[in-house]
Amino acid sequence: MSKYVIVGASAAGIGAVEAIREVDPIGTITVISEEPCPQYSRPMISDLVSGKANFEKMMCREDQFWQKNEVQALTGRTAVSLNLADKYVALDKGDHVNFEKLLIATGGKPFVPKIEGADKDGVFTFTTLSDAEHLLAKVENATSAVVIGGGLIGVSVTEALVKRGLKVTMVELKDTILSLILDPTASEMVENVIRKAGVTIVTGQSVQRVTGKPEDDRAVGGAVLTNGDQVQCDLVIIAIGVIPRMELVSGTDVKTNRGVLVDSFMQTNVSDVYASGDVAEAYDFVFGENRLLPLWPLAQLEGKVAGYNMAGKKADYPGGTAMSALKYFGIPIISIGIANPKEDDAYEILTKHDPERNLYKKIVLKDNVIVGITLANDIEQAGVLFHLMKNGANVKKFKQELLSEDFCLATVPRSLRKKVYPGEYK
Ligand SMILES: Cc1cc2nc3c(=O)[nH]c(=O)nc-3n(C[C@H](O)[C@H](O)[C@H](O)COP(=O)(O)OP(=O)(O)OC[C@H]3O[C@@H](n4cnc5c(N)ncnc54)[C@H](O)[C@@H]3O)c2cc1C
C-alpha cells in the first residue's frame, strides 16, 4: 500500500511529488513511469537532435530527485489497469500497488494516422526522449527528411534537422503552418524564415504513402503526397499532434471527454482520484471553460494543485490558457489565448504590421478585455499585456495605445496597475 500513487512522472507527476512533500514529509509515494528516466524536459527533445543540448542539460530534476523525496520510483514499468473499487493500480508484470490517493498524469501520445508504409525503418514519431535518441542515431546517415505536420512539434523537429544539415520538406494539411497558434499573417512570417533556411513547405497536403529505397524496400526512400507528388527522403517524422493517454481510465467510472474531466482541485468525479497535465481538461480562463491545454508549465502547476489536495491542503487551480513563446529560425514570437478568432462581431481586433521590419502585433479584445495576444519580432510588451489579460482588465480607456511602441506599465492607469500587479502597487 502506498498512500499516494502517481502514474506518469513528467511535468505533472513531478509537480505533484513536490507539492505532496511540502505538506506531507512522510506519507509513502509511489510513482509509476513507463519511461526509464522520466525527469527530463520534453520540450527540449528537439535540442537533443539539433545538438543544442545534451542529455544532462535536458534533465529538469537531478538524478537523485526521487530518492531525495523518498519516492518509490517504479521506472520502466507500465500501469495496465485500475481497480477503483479496491483502490489499486495493476502493473505490467502482474503485480499491483494499492493507493489511498491516485493521480493520473499519463500525458499524451502522438496521433498517428493510417499511412501505408509507416512501419518502414526511418519513420518516427517525436514526443519522447527515446524518439529523439532513435532519430539522432539515424540522422548522421541521412540527407533528407519529410516532416508530416506544421504545428509546434513539426516546426521544432524541422529546425533541429535543418541544423543537422538535412534537406527538409514539411507537409501540412491546413493552408498555413502553426495554424492553432498563429493567424495567416504571423504564420506567413514564420513560413518565410523557414523557407529561407532551405525548407520546402507544402500546405494543403498530407502524406498518403511512405515508399522504400530501390535497394532496400524496408528502409524509407520517399513519401507520396495526397496529390500524388513524390518527395525523396531518408526519414519521415510524423508530428501531427498529441492526444491524451486515457487507456488507463477508459472503461472505468472516471468521466472523460476529449481528456479526463476534473474540478478546480484537479479531482475527477471519483473521489481520491485526480488527474493533471496533458491527459486532463483543465480550466482555461480565456474561454471560461475546461479544455485540453498541452503545455509544460500548466501540466506542472496542475500536478502541484493535485498534489496539495491529495495531501490535504486545499488548493484551487487558477486556470491557464494557450501560450507559446517561440524562436524558430531566429524570429521571436509570442502567442497567448485566442490568436485567430472566427469572424464574429463579439471580437475587436487591433493589428500593426510592418513588413519591412518583419514586425507584427495583434491584440484580440472581447468587451474591452484582452483575450488574445500575438507579438512577432517585438515581444517586449508581452509581460504587461499578459497581466492585463490574466486579470481581465478593462482596457477601453487606453486600447489605442496597446500597440504603440511606447506602451508599458506606465501607460496603464494607476488604479488598474494596482489590480494587475497587486503586490507592487499599494
Ligand atoms: C516535441 C515537443 C515539444 C514541446 N514543446 C513545448 C514547449 O515549447 N512549451 C510547452 O509549454 N510545452 C511543450 N510541449 C508540451 C509539454 O511537453 C507537455 O505539455 C508536458 O510534457 C505534459 O506533461 P505531463 O506530465 O502531463 O505528460 P507527459 O510529459 O506526456 O508525461 C506523461 C508520462 O506518463 C507516462 N505514462 C503514460 N501512461 C503510462 C502508464 N500507463 N504507465 C506508466 N507510465 C505511463 C509516459 O510514458 C510519460 O513519461 C512539447 C511537447 C513535445 C512532445
The ligand as an ORCA input file, in Angstrom:
! r2SCAN-3c Opt
* xyz 0 1
  C       8.412     17.874    -29.058
  C       7.591     18.594    -28.013
  C       7.826     19.937    -27.812
  C       7.092     20.622    -26.846
  N       7.352     21.936    -26.648
  C       6.710     22.607    -25.680
  C       7.019     23.958    -25.401
  O       7.864     24.582    -26.065
  N       6.361     24.571    -24.386
  C       5.422     23.920    -23.639
  O       4.862     24.523    -22.715
  N       5.102     22.627    -23.889
  C       5.706     21.955    -24.875
  N       5.399     20.648    -25.121
  C       4.307     20.009    -24.341
  C       4.812     19.532    -22.974
  O       5.932     18.719    -23.139
  C       3.687     18.778    -22.283
  O       2.610     19.675    -22.069
  C       4.107     18.168    -20.966
  O       5.167     17.273    -21.132
  C       2.923     17.442    -20.314
  O       3.344     16.860    -19.140
  P       2.541     15.644    -18.500
  O       3.223     15.331    -17.218
  O       1.104     15.941    -18.483
  O       2.689     14.424    -19.521
  P       3.903     13.829    -20.346
  O       5.045     14.762    -20.388
  O       3.317     13.357    -21.631
  O       4.351     12.567    -19.471
  C       3.497     11.510    -19.187
  C       4.339     10.362    -18.695
  O       3.492      9.311    -18.273
  C       3.982      8.063    -18.777
  N       2.852      7.139    -18.870
  C       1.739      7.269    -19.626
  N       0.922      6.221    -19.431
  C       1.540      5.404    -18.551
  C       1.187      4.150    -17.963
  N       0.030      3.541    -18.229
  N       2.082      3.596    -17.097
  C       3.255      4.211    -16.795
  N       3.627      5.390    -17.329
  C       2.777      5.981    -18.182
  C       4.580      8.449    -20.117
  O       5.483      7.454    -20.573
  C       5.254      9.768    -19.768
  O       6.527      9.564    -19.248
  C       6.101     19.936    -26.083
  C       5.869     18.578    -26.303
  C       6.615     17.913    -27.267
  C       6.358     16.452    -27.479
*
